[in-house]
Amino acid sequence: MTLFSRPLRLSLTAALVLPALLAGCAGDSKPVSFAPLTYDYLGQMHLNASTLNIMDNTQTNPIAGDIGNRAPTPPAQALRQMAQDRLAAGSSNGNTAQFVIDRASILHNAGGTLAGQMDVHLDILSPGSTQTAHAEAHVTSNLRPDPSKGDVDSQANLYELTRDMMQHMNVELEYQIRHSLSAWLVDAGGTPVGAAIQTQQLGAPGTTSAAPQGLSATAVTVPATAATSAIPTSTTPENAPITTPTVTMPKVDVPDITPPQVNVPDTSGVTQKATTSVAPSEPDAIFPAGGDDDSTAKPAKTMSPKAGYLKLPGQTKSATSGN
């Protein structure tokens, strides 16, 4: 006697086989591919060194909680590729350029945020392993993925954060090298950058000089109006010629001024009459406050009594004399 009926056994078999079939179909789907992170399309910087060494300190100094190694291209690997594509040794002086990866990590922080950090430095070492130049670059970046699109620490999110940090690191590293190691940059032939122009020989005015080393062979013509004085072969500030401008004072024509002749008449024989105004000793009876000043005023007349009339004091009647 069977424990289960035939229809029931078929139902149980389908329930067990269907999940296995679905899992097999899912395993047959193609995995998502990510483009490799390379930087050989960018300009290469040649260093005045004979050897380029790349060191990865992240292997001996790991960061707790780092999940960067899960990314399709781990951050440390992307930094090594950048150093190989962007840096080159361009001299034979025995110096060593040493590129060191100090940190390349991605952390899954609370709140669903990915925090990435990259720290590198570049040293120029003398043949005796003495550091003669140094430059460093640092980059940090945060990413808050959309949880609805999958896990926060999925390969797609880790790849996006790594690619974003590398874009910033390429810009930051080149700036720091050109700022701190500008004297250690050379061209592809090993000539220091800018030295060919400083040692260019200039011919006489109107002649054509040879193109400087490291540049294309194009004719360089010195204008005929250039100064004919000797031109130094180096344009460094110490021996640069000092030109003193010539100042020409304007010519001012001053007209001749002849003073006019003035004829002064002889006044030695002329006597100026002085008019003196004598103030009256007593107030004027008619004009007590004074009147107009008349220098030609006539003296007052003195009137005498009529003849035959005499008045003495104490008499009321005058005496007359006659026959």
SULSUL-V58803 format. One record per residue. N is the residue number from 1. PHI is phi as a letter, one per 40 degrees, with the letter a starting at -180 (999 if undefined). PSI is psi in radians with two decimals (999 if undefined). Layout:
N,PHI,PSI  N,PHI,PSI
//
This chain:
1,999,2.24  2,c,2.60  3,c,-0.69  4,b,2.63  5,c,2.86  6,c,-0.84  7,d,-0.64  8,c,-0.65  9,c,-0.67  10,c,-0.67  11,c,-0.73  12,c,-0.66  13,c,-0.74  14,c,-0.67  15,c,-0.53  16,c,-0.56  17,c,-0.59  18,c,-0.82  19,c,-0.62  20,c,-0.67  21,c,-0.72  22,c,-0.68  23,c,-0.65  24,c,-0.68  25,c,-0.69  26,c,-0.63  27,c,-0.41  28,c,-0.20  29,c,2.53  30,c,2.38  31,c,2.70  32,c,2.31  33,b,2.56  34,b,2.39  35,c,2.43  36,c,2.58  37,c,1.78  38,b,2.77  39,b,0.42  40,c,-0.16  41,c,-0.23  42,c,2.84  43,c,2.51  44,c,2.44  45,b,2.10  46,c,2.28  47,b,2.61  48,c,1.21  49,a,2.76  50,c,-0.38  51,b,2.53  52,b,2.07  53,b,2.47  54,b,2.15  55,b,2.46  56,b,1.78  57,c,-0.10  58,c,-0.39  59,c,-0.58  60,c,-0.25  61,b,1.25  62,c,2.71  63,b,2.28  64,c,2.31  65,g,0.13  66,c,2.22  67,b,0.29  68,c,-0.47  69,c,-0.17  70,c,-0.24  71,c,2.64  72,d,-0.68  73,b,1.80  74,d,2.59  75,d,-0.72  76,c,-0.68  77,c,-0.67  78,c,-0.65  79,c,-0.69  80,c,-0.71  81,c,-0.66  82,c,-0.76  83,c,-0.65  84,c,-0.60  85,c,-0.54  86,b,-0.41  87,b,2.61  88,a,2.56  89,c,2.19  90,b,0.45  91,a,3.01  92,b,0.60  93,c,-0.01  94,g,-0.07  95,c,2.81  96,b,2.25  97,c,2.12  98,b,1.96  99,c,2.15  100,b,2.26  101,c,1.92  102,c,-0.64  103,a,2.47  104,a,1.50  105,b,2.75  106,b,2.19  107,b,2.50  108,c,1.72  109,c,2.94  110,c,2.57  111,g,0.11  112,g,0.64  113,b,2.38  114,c,2.19  115,b,2.10  116,b,2.60  117,a,2.38  118,b,2.27  119,b,2.19  120,b,2.82  121,a,2.73  122,b,2.20  123,b,2.53  124,b,2.08  125,b,2.40  126,c,2.97  127,d,-0.42  128,c,0.26  129,g,0.49  130,c,2.29  131,c,2.14  132,b,-0.30  133,a,2.69  134,a,2.47  135,a,2.59  136,a,2.72  137,a,2.50  138,b,2.44  139,a,2.36  140,b,2.58  141,a,2.55  142,b,2.53  143,b,2.24  144,b,1.64  145,c,2.87  146,c,1.99  147,c,-0.41  148,c,-0.29  149,c,0.05  150,h,-2.97  151,c,2.62  152,c,-0.69  153,c,0.56  154,c,2.87  155,c,-0.63  156,c,-0.75  157,c,-0.70  158,c,-0.68  159,c,-0.74  160,c,-0.75  161,c,-0.71  162,c,-0.77  163,c,-0.68  164,c,-0.73  165,c,-0.64  166,c,-0.58  167,c,-0.74  168,c,-0.63  169,c,-0.66  170,c,-0.73  171,c,-0.78  172,c,-0.74  173,c,-0.76  174,c,-0.71  175,c,-0.79  176,c,-0.66  177,c,-0.80  178,c,-0.39  179,c,-0.77  180,c,-0.43  181,b,0.54  182,c,-0.58  183,c,-0.15  184,b,0.26  185,c,2.37  186,b,2.91  187,c,-3.04  188,c,-0.39  189,c,0.01  190,g,0.06  191,c,2.31  192,d,2.44  193,c,2.20  194,g,-0.22  195,c,-0.53  196,c,-0.65  197,c,-0.60  198,c,-0.52  199,b,0.31  200,c,2.34  201,c,2.26  202,b,2.32  203,c,-2.97  204,c,2.83  205,d,2.35  206,g,-0.06  207,c,2.96  208,b,2.23  209,c,2.73  210,c,2.57  211,c,2.49  212,c,2.71  213,c,2.39  214,g,-0.15  215,b,2.90  216,c,2.65  217,c,1.29  218,b,2.58  219,c,2.38  220,b,1.96  221,b,2.23  222,c,2.23  223,d,2.56  224,c,-0.28  225,c,0.10  226,c,2.79  227,c,2.52  228,c,0.06  229,c,2.86  230,c,2.36  231,b,2.19  232,c,2.69  233,c,-0.07  234,b,2.44  235,b,0.50  236,c,2.67  237,c,-0.42  238,c,-0.68  239,b,0.34  240,c,2.36  241,c,2.52  242,b,2.09  243,b,2.12  244,c,2.08  245,c,2.52  246,c,2.19  247,b,2.10  248,b,2.11  249,c,2.37  250,c,2.51  251,c,2.20  252,b,2.09  253,c,2.07  254,b,2.06  255,c,2.59  256,c,2.21  257,b,2.05  258,c,2.08  259,c,2.42  260,c,2.57  261,c,2.16  262,b,2.12  263,c,2.04  264,b,2.09  265,c,2.64  266,c,2.07  267,b,0.35  268,c,-0.51  269,c,0.02  270,b,2.24  271,b,2.09  272,c,2.24  273,c,2.26  274,b,2.32  275,b,2.21  276,b,2.27  277,b,2.08  278,c,2.13  279,c,2.41  280,c,2.49  281,c,-0.47  282,b,2.70  283,c,2.55  284,c,2.37  285,c,-0.54  286,c,-0.72  287,b,1.43  288,c,-0.66  289,c,0.03  290,g,2.72  291,b,-2.83  292,c,2.50  293,c,1.87  294,b,1.89  295,c,-0.23  296,b,0.29  297,c,2.39  298,c,2.56  299,c,2.59  300,c,2.42  301,c,2.46  302,c,2.00  303,c,2.37  304,b,2.63  305,c,2.70  306,c,2.68  307,c,2.46  308,g,0.06  309,b,2.06  310,b,2.27  311,b,2.07  312,b,2.77  313,c,2.40  314,g,-0.11  315,b,2.52  316,b,-0.17  317,b,2.38  318,c,2.60  319,c,2.48  320,b,2.63  321,b,2.45  322,i,-3.08  323,c,999
//
